[in-house]
Amino acid sequence: MSGASALVLIVDDDEDNRFTYGAALERGGFRVEVASNGLEALAKIATARPDIVIMDLAMPLMDGLEATRAIRSNAETLGIPVIAVSGSSVEQLQRAYDAGVDEICRKPCLPEDLIAIVEQLLSERPQR
């Protein structure tokens, strides 16, 4: 799947992170939607059907772990790749993998590193 046709949902409670990652992904040819917490993310996933989700782990209302578990527990969304972006401890990162994230980009996560992970996961995903 090419960047020009892929929709990326960025879920982060930090507006600067949403802007930075979103601007870099748009420059890379991706379409971008944003959400500021896990609840908002689940609502956007239900309507926008992103090709991939970039998920912060520490957010208010619903954190990234709970949102990822919800994505994985729904037959319609379980195949959407999820990238966790976090500066959390090794134990927290293991909990992220246990919740179902596909990859982790440790903070500070450079936009070019994030784009490389997005492109890798999208290239491995079957076309839908």
C-alpha positions, 0 to 999 in steps of 0.5 A: 500500500502506498503512502498516498492511499494510506490513512494514518490515525495519530492518537496522542494527548499532546498536541505538539506530537500530533502536529509533528507526526502528522505534518511529517506523515503528510509530507510523506504522502499519507492521509492523517486523522488525529485523536487526543485519547483512546475513546476518541480513537475508537470512535474515529476507527469506527468511522474512518477505518484507518490503515494504521494507528500510531498510539501514545500509551499514556493518555487521559480518559482511555490510555493506549493499552486499553484502546489497543485491547479494544481494537484487538477484541473487535473482529472488524478492527483487529487487523489494523496495525498499531504502533505504540509511541512511548517513553515508558519503562521496559515493563510498560512496553512489554504490556503494550506488546501484550495488549497487541501493539505491532511495533514500538517507537521509543520517545523521543521518536523521530518522525523519520523513524516513525515513517519507516515503521509505518511503511514497513508495517503497511508493506507487510499487511495484506491489501483489503 
